[in-house]
Amino acid sequence: MSLLKHSKIAVVTIGQAPRKDMAEDIQQLRTSGLHVHEFGVLDSLSPAEITSLSPSSEDTGVLVTLLTNGQQVKLSKQKLMPYIQTCIDDLHEFTWVLLMCTGDFTNKLSCKNLLLPDRMMTNLVKGLQTELALGLIGPEPEQQQAVAEKWQKAQFDVTFSASSPYQFNAQHLLAKAQLLEYQGADLLILDCMGYSTTMKNMIKDQLTIPVIVPREAVFTILKAIC
């Protein structure tokens, strides 16, 4: 019996599970033979408790996610960290624990079988070419500092713009992407797990630079290692 038959994957959103916007991709993982279970860091929290995790005006560590009712929420990374750790502490029996967030969590969480999209993506792009100028699009403008620093730490030149996948507008996303291309980006990264392959396909033919969607890349890697 292959390892694939035994692989149990915990997919952890920093919002609430299940993620309806990721349902098709999650089902594809299951169809490929993976035993996928979804968990949400905010699942057991009340609306008031979730509100208490909102970032302050000075907070540079802003995370953006989705609730099961379709509402986009902004969270303070600093306030959320203990809740993330508590959530993943209960998942030690899983083959892999995938944190569905592209924020910088490297060396900040304790879990030996933890897969971090940030670490996976920065190393993937390094493996492609280290001299690339990156165009980055994230959900919200206030994420610019944290997203840029993450990629600059990986030795890339970056420019940033914002267009939320949770309040998706294809023309808005395309306009932001075209501006980054005009400003000299060699590669466009839609830097949030909320962006889908469908969103990428709606803009890529109108650009001359490659487009990477972390969810697509990370799920492909996940299927390859399980």
C-alpha positions as CSV (number, residue, x, y, z in Angstrom):
1,M,0.0,0.0,0.0
2,S,1.4,3.4,-1.0
3,L,2.2,6.3,1.3
4,L,-0.6,8.2,-0.6
5,K,-3.2,5.9,0.9
6,H,-2.0,6.9,4.4
7,S,-1.5,10.6,3.9
8,K,-3.7,12.7,6.2
9,I,-3.6,16.4,5.4
10,A,-4.8,19.1,7.7
11,V,-5.6,22.3,5.8
12,V,-5.8,25.2,8.2
13,T,-7.3,28.5,7.2
14,I,-6.6,31.5,9.4
15,G,-10.4,32.3,9.0
16,Q,-13.2,29.8,9.3
17,A,-13.6,26.4,7.8
18,P,-14.8,25.2,5.4
19,R,-13.6,27.7,2.9
20,K,-16.3,27.8,0.2
21,D,-14.0,29.8,-2.2
22,M,-11.5,26.9,-2.1
23,A,-14.1,24.1,-2.2
24,E,-13.2,23.0,-5.8
25,D,-9.5,22.9,-5.1
26,I,-10.0,21.0,-1.9
27,Q,-12.1,18.5,-3.7
28,Q,-9.4,18.0,-6.4
29,L,-7.0,17.1,-3.6
30,R,-9.4,14.6,-2.3
31,T,-10.0,13.2,-5.8
32,S,-6.3,12.7,-6.2
33,G,-6.3,10.4,-3.2
34,L,-5.4,12.7,-0.2
35,H,-7.4,12.5,3.0
36,V,-8.0,16.2,3.5
37,H,-9.5,17.7,6.7
38,E,-10.3,21.4,7.0
39,F,-9.8,23.5,10.2
40,G,-10.3,27.2,10.9
41,V,-8.3,29.2,13.5
42,L,-11.5,31.3,14.1
43,D,-13.9,28.3,14.2
44,S,-14.6,28.4,17.9
45,L,-14.5,32.2,18.3
46,S,-17.5,34.4,18.7
47,P,-18.1,37.5,16.5
48,A,-16.9,39.7,19.4
49,E,-13.7,37.6,19.9
50,I,-13.0,37.9,16.2
51,T,-13.5,41.6,16.3
52,S,-11.0,41.8,19.2
53,L,-8.3,40.4,16.8
54,S,-8.7,43.4,14.4
55,P,-5.4,45.2,13.7
56,S,-4.8,48.7,15.2
57,S,-4.0,51.6,12.9
58,E,-0.2,51.1,13.7
59,D,-0.3,47.4,13.1
60,T,2.0,46.4,10.1
61,G,1.2,42.7,10.4
62,V,-2.2,42.7,8.8
63,L,-3.7,39.4,7.6
64,V,-6.8,39.1,5.5
65,T,-9.1,36.1,5.4
66,L,-12.7,34.9,5.0
67,L,-15.5,33.8,7.3
68,T,-18.0,31.1,6.3
69,N,-20.6,33.7,5.7
70,G,-18.5,35.2,2.9
71,Q,-17.3,38.2,4.9
72,Q,-13.7,39.4,4.5
73,V,-12.0,40.2,7.8
74,K,-8.7,41.8,8.7
75,L,-6.7,40.4,11.6
76,S,-3.7,41.4,13.6
77,K,-1.0,38.8,13.0
78,Q,0.5,39.4,16.4
79,K,-2.9,38.9,18.1
80,L,-3.7,35.8,16.0
81,M,-0.4,33.9,16.6
82,P,-1.4,32.1,19.8
83,Y,-4.6,31.0,18.2
84,I,-2.8,29.6,15.2
85,Q,-0.4,27.7,17.5
86,T,-3.2,26.3,19.6
87,C,-5.0,25.1,16.5
88,I,-2.0,23.3,15.0
89,D,-1.0,21.8,18.4
90,D,-4.0,19.5,18.1
91,L,-3.1,18.3,14.6
92,H,0.1,16.2,15.3
93,E,-1.5,13.0,14.0
94,F,-1.6,14.4,10.4
95,T,1.0,13.7,7.8
96,W,1.2,17.3,6.9
97,V,-0.4,20.5,8.3
98,L,-0.8,23.1,5.6
99,L,-1.3,26.7,6.9
100,M,-3.4,28.4,4.2
101,C,-1.7,31.8,4.5
102,T,1.2,33.4,2.6
103,G,2.2,35.5,5.6
104,D,5.7,35.2,7.0
105,F,5.5,32.5,9.7
106,T,8.9,30.9,9.3
107,N,10.5,30.1,12.7
108,K,7.4,31.6,14.4
109,L,5.3,28.5,14.8
110,S,6.2,25.1,16.4
111,C,5.1,22.1,14.4
112,K,7.4,19.6,12.8
113,N,5.1,18.6,9.9
114,L,4.0,22.2,9.1
115,L,3.9,23.4,5.5
116,L,4.2,27.2,5.1
117,P,3.2,28.7,1.7
118,D,5.5,31.7,2.4
119,R,8.5,29.4,2.7
120,M,7.4,27.2,-0.2
121,M,6.9,30.2,-2.5
122,T,10.0,32.2,-1.7
123,N,12.1,29.1,-2.3
124,L,10.2,28.1,-5.4
125,V,10.8,31.6,-7.0
126,K,14.5,31.5,-5.9
127,G,14.7,28.2,-7.8
128,L,13.4,29.8,-10.9
129,Q,15.7,32.9,-11.0
130,T,17.2,35.1,-8.3
131,E,17.5,38.2,-10.5
132,L,13.7,38.6,-11.1
133,A,11.9,41.9,-10.3
134,L,8.7,40.8,-8.6
135,G,5.3,42.4,-8.9
136,L,3.2,41.5,-5.9
137,I,-0.5,41.9,-5.4
138,G,-2.1,41.4,-2.0
139,P,-5.6,41.9,-0.7
140,E,-5.2,45.2,1.1
141,P,-2.9,48.3,0.8
142,E,-1.9,48.1,4.5
143,Q,-0.2,44.8,3.8
144,Q,2.4,46.4,1.6
145,Q,5.2,46.7,4.2
146,A,4.9,43.1,5.5
147,V,4.6,41.6,2.0
148,A,7.5,43.6,0.5
149,E,9.7,42.8,3.5
150,K,9.1,39.1,3.2
151,W,10.3,39.1,-0.4
152,Q,13.1,41.6,0.1
153,K,14.4,39.3,2.8
154,A,14.5,36.6,0.1
155,Q,16.7,39.1,-1.9
156,F,14.2,40.1,-4.5
157,D,13.4,43.6,-5.8
158,V,9.6,44.1,-5.4
159,T,6.8,46.5,-6.2
160,F,3.4,46.0,-4.5
161,S,-0.3,46.8,-5.3
162,A,-3.6,45.7,-3.7
163,S,-6.7,44.0,-5.1
164,S,-8.7,41.7,-2.8
165,P,-9.6,38.2,-3.9
166,Y,-12.5,38.3,-1.4
167,Q,-14.1,41.3,-3.1
168,F,-13.0,40.2,-6.5
169,N,-13.1,42.5,-9.5
170,A,-11.3,41.1,-12.6
171,Q,-10.9,44.6,-14.2
172,H,-9.5,46.0,-11.0
173,L,-7.0,43.1,-10.6
174,L,-6.0,43.4,-14.3
175,A,-5.4,47.1,-14.0
176,K,-3.1,46.6,-10.9
177,A,-1.3,43.8,-12.7
178,Q,-0.7,45.8,-15.9
179,L,0.6,48.7,-13.8
180,L,3.2,46.5,-12.1
181,E,4.2,45.1,-15.5
182,Y,4.6,48.6,-16.8
183,Q,6.8,49.5,-13.7
184,G,9.2,46.7,-14.7
185,A,8.0,43.5,-13.0
186,D,9.4,40.3,-14.6
187,L,7.0,38.0,-12.7
188,L,3.6,38.6,-11.0
189,I,2.7,36.9,-7.8
190,L,-0.9,37.1,-6.5
191,D,0.4,36.8,-2.9
192,C,-2.5,35.4,-0.9
193,M,-4.1,31.9,-0.8
194,G,-7.4,33.6,-1.6
195,Y,-6.5,34.0,-5.3
196,S,-7.6,31.2,-7.5
197,T,-6.4,29.7,-10.8
198,T,-9.6,31.1,-12.3
199,M,-8.6,34.6,-11.3
200,K,-5.2,34.1,-12.8
201,N,-6.6,32.8,-16.0
202,M,-8.9,35.9,-16.3
203,I,-5.8,38.2,-16.5
204,K,-2.8,36.2,-17.7
205,D,-3.5,36.5,-21.4
206,Q,-3.6,40.2,-21.2
207,L,-0.1,40.3,-19.7
208,T,3.3,39.5,-21.1
209,I,4.8,38.3,-17.8
210,P,4.2,35.0,-16.0
211,V,1.7,34.9,-13.2
212,I,2.0,32.7,-10.1
213,V,-0.9,31.9,-7.8
214,P,0.3,30.4,-4.5
215,R,-2.7,28.2,-3.9
216,E,-2.2,26.5,-7.3
217,A,1.5,26.1,-6.7
218,V,1.2,24.9,-3.1
219,F,-1.5,22.3,-3.9
220,T,0.5,21.0,-6.8
221,I,3.5,20.5,-4.4
222,L,1.2,18.9,-1.8
223,K,0.0,16.3,-4.3
224,A,3.6,15.7,-5.4
225,I,4.9,14.9,-1.9
226,C,1.9,12.8,-0.7
